Amino acid sequence: MKIVEAGGAAIPSIGLGTWTLKGSDCTDMVAAAIGAGYRHIDTARMYGNEREVGEGIRRSGIDRDALFVTTKIWWTDIAARNLLNSAQAAIDAIGIGTVDLLLIHWPNQRVPLEESVEALNEAKARGLTRHIGVANFTGAMLDEAVAISAAPIVCNQVEYHPFLSQETVLDACRRHAAGLVAYSPLGRGGEILSHPAVRAAAEHHGRSPAQIVLRWEIEQDGVVAIPRTSKPERLAENLGVFDFQLDDEERQAITALTQRRERLVNPDFAPHWDRA
Ligand SMILES: NC(=O)c1ccc[n+]([C@@H]2O[C@H](COP(=O)([O-])OP(=O)(O)OC[C@H]3O[C@@H](n4cnc5c(N)ncnc54)[C@H](OP(=O)(O)O)[C@@H]3O)[C@@H](O)[C@H]2O)c1
């Protein structure tokens, strides 16, 4: 497994996304993922599954320190006291003690960034999390967060896949030695997986389209991907991307698709996104 080192954190470059996984299905998938070799699990307060994620971790029997667990504070709760209460509730729900990474899930224009970033630092100081980071921040917002924060901002978790260039955010992450954690890395299983450029590489390497797309992501410096699946048989497939390499032409053909700039996740509370 490739590890992305960022701000003192060692982030496994493939993680399991758990959005929409609920109840015993969630517990089963988390335990199965760890059994299949996953060492990075992504959850959030808003997913309503932290308890089940924690159960799956405990059921797997894995040594706590071998696992990297991320959770996120919903954007309506990022004022100082709310953030700290919400972080404590997350830790109680997951039930494995300190989490590895605590993120602001979305920025909130009505809360000064300074207040939220200082609260994240306080959560770290209180031992609720080992590392702190942000999600859905523009490049300029990341610059601002890094300037405010005493502790390193170890990542910006954003939508990233072959149909969406994130050049500005990638540049900002690299400028600050932060990781870019790619969410919706499979484009939610849509058209990306049947695009001719992806299919051609899949045929050439004898791999699935999902493996080609994930490989394209994790080959990039500082990029981590957190694909979600509800199908146990796809767990090994989505993790099996460390034993082949894309050719230059394949890489370039897939990178060219990013100019489509197709965003799948754009709620009305989203920030004013970077153009590229
Ligand atoms: N920070 C944020 O604001 C934010 C926003 C969105 C997502 N996220 C995180 O990112 C994770 C992943 O993003 P996502 O859930 O939006 O989308 P995704 O991982 O790009 O796609 C998930 C979809 O792809 C399908 N899929 C999975 N593996 C496949 C494979 N090998 N071949 C074909 N199809 C496959 C899944 O179907 P099956 O279930 O049928 O396999 C599911 O419908 C989330 O679970 C969440 O943890 C964060």
The ligand as an SDF file (V2000), in Angstrom:
LIG
                    3D

 48 52  0  0  0  0  0  0  0  0999 V2000
  -16.1800   15.4550    1.8550 N   0  0  0  0  0  0  0  0  0  0  0  0
  -17.2970   15.3960    1.1550 C   0  0  0  0  0  0  0  0  0  0  0  0
  -18.0300   16.3930    1.0410 O   0  0  0  0  0  0  0  0  0  0  0  0
  -17.6590   14.1270    0.4600 C   0  0  0  0  0  0  0  0  0  0  0  0
  -18.6370   14.1400   -0.5580 C   0  0  0  0  0  0  0  0  0  0  0  0
  -18.9280   12.9460   -1.1980 C   0  0  0  0  0  0  0  0  0  0  0  0
  -18.2680   11.7710   -0.8400 C   0  0  0  0  0  0  0  0  0  0  0  0
  -17.3400   11.7670    0.1740 N   0  0  0  0  0  0  0  0  0  0  0  0
  -16.6210   10.5200    0.5880 C   0  0  0  0  0  0  0  0  0  0  0  0
  -16.0830    9.8970   -0.5690 O   0  0  0  0  0  0  0  0  0  0  0  0
  -16.5470    8.5600   -0.6620 C   0  0  0  0  0  0  0  0  0  0  0  0
  -16.6180    8.1200   -2.1010 C   0  0  0  0  0  0  0  0  0  0  0  0
  -17.3760    8.9990   -2.9160 O   0  0  0  0  0  0  0  0  0  0  0  0
  -18.8140    8.6310   -3.4820 P   0  0  0  0  0  0  0  0  0  0  0  0
  -19.4570    7.6850   -2.5670 O   0  0  0  0  0  0  0  0  0  0  0  0
  -19.4920    9.9220   -3.7580 O   0  0  0  0  0  0  0  0  0  0  0  0
  -18.5320    8.0130   -4.9220 O   0  0  0  0  0  0  0  0  0  0  0  0
  -17.5310    6.9480   -5.6110 P   0  0  0  0  0  0  0  0  0  0  0  0
  -16.7090    6.2440   -4.6080 O   0  0  0  0  0  0  0  0  0  0  0  0
  -16.8870    7.6650   -6.7390 O   0  0  0  0  0  0  0  0  0  0  0  0
  -18.5650    5.9440   -6.2840 O   0  0  0  0  0  0  0  0  0  0  0  0
  -19.3630    5.0540   -5.5750 C   0  0  0  0  0  0  0  0  0  0  0  0
  -20.2400    4.3350   -6.6140 C   0  0  0  0  0  0  0  0  0  0  0  0
  -19.3730    3.5860   -7.4800 O   0  0  0  0  0  0  0  0  0  0  0  0
  -19.7680    2.2260   -7.5230 C   0  0  0  0  0  0  0  0  0  0  0  0
  -18.5560    1.3930   -7.5360 N   0  0  0  0  0  0  0  0  0  0  0  0
  -17.6860    1.1690   -6.5090 C   0  0  0  0  0  0  0  0  0  0  0  0
  -16.6840    0.3660   -6.9020 N   0  0  0  0  0  0  0  0  0  0  0  0
  -16.9260    0.0530   -8.1960 C   0  0  0  0  0  0  0  0  0  0  0  0
  -16.2490   -0.7510   -9.1450 C   0  0  0  0  0  0  0  0  0  0  0  0
  -15.1350   -1.3950   -8.8270 N   0  0  0  0  0  0  0  0  0  0  0  0
  -16.7820   -0.8360  -10.3860 N   0  0  0  0  0  0  0  0  0  0  0  0
  -17.9230   -0.1840  -10.7290 C   0  0  0  0  0  0  0  0  0  0  0  0
  -18.6090    0.6050   -9.8570 N   0  0  0  0  0  0  0  0  0  0  0  0
  -18.1130    0.7120   -8.6130 C   0  0  0  0  0  0  0  0  0  0  0  0
  -20.5760    2.0060   -6.2510 C   0  0  0  0  0  0  0  0  0  0  0  0
  -21.5840    1.0580   -6.4940 O   0  0  0  0  0  0  0  0  0  0  0  0
  -21.6960   -0.3090   -5.6060 P   0  0  0  0  0  0  0  0  0  0  0  0
  -22.0120    0.1420   -4.2160 O   0  0  0  0  0  0  0  0  0  0  0  0
  -22.8000   -1.0080   -6.3000 O   0  0  0  0  0  0  0  0  0  0  0  0
  -20.3730   -0.9930   -5.7210 O   0  0  0  0  0  0  0  0  0  0  0  0
  -21.2000    3.3700   -5.9910 C   0  0  0  0  0  0  0  0  0  0  0  0
  -22.4270    3.5230   -6.7010 O   0  0  0  0  0  0  0  0  0  0  0  0
  -17.8980    8.6190    0.0660 C   0  0  0  0  0  0  0  0  0  0  0  0
  -18.3870    7.3520    0.4170 O   0  0  0  0  0  0  0  0  0  0  0  0
  -17.5340    9.4870    1.2420 C   0  0  0  0  0  0  0  0  0  0  0  0
  -16.8330    8.7160    2.2260 O   0  0  0  0  0  0  0  0  0  0  0  0
  -17.0100   12.9430    0.7970 C   0  0  0  0  0  0  0  0  0  0  0  0
  1  2  1  0
  2  3  2  0
  2  4  1  0
  4  5  1  0
  4 48  2  0
  5  6  2  0
  6  7  1  0
  7  8  2  0
  8  9  1  0
  8 48  1  0
  9 10  1  0
  9 46  1  0
 10 11  1  0
 11 12  1  0
 11 44  1  0
 12 13  1  0
 13 14  1  0
 14 15  2  0
 14 16  1  0
 14 17  1  0
 17 18  1  0
 18 19  2  0
 18 20  1  0
 18 21  1  0
 21 22  1  0
 22 23  1  0
 23 24  1  0
 23 42  1  0
 24 25  1  0
 25 26  1  0
 25 36  1  0
 26 27  1  0
 26 35  1  0
 27 28  2  0
 28 29  1  0
 29 30  1  0
 29 35  2  0
 30 31  1  0
 30 32  2  0
 32 33  1  0
 33 34  2  0
 34 35  1  0
 36 37  1  0
 36 42  1  0
 37 38  1  0
 38 39  2  0
 38 40  1  0
 38 41  1  0
 42 43  1  0
 44 45  1  0
 44 46  1  0
 46 47  1  0
M  CHG  2   8   1  16  -1
M  END
$$$$
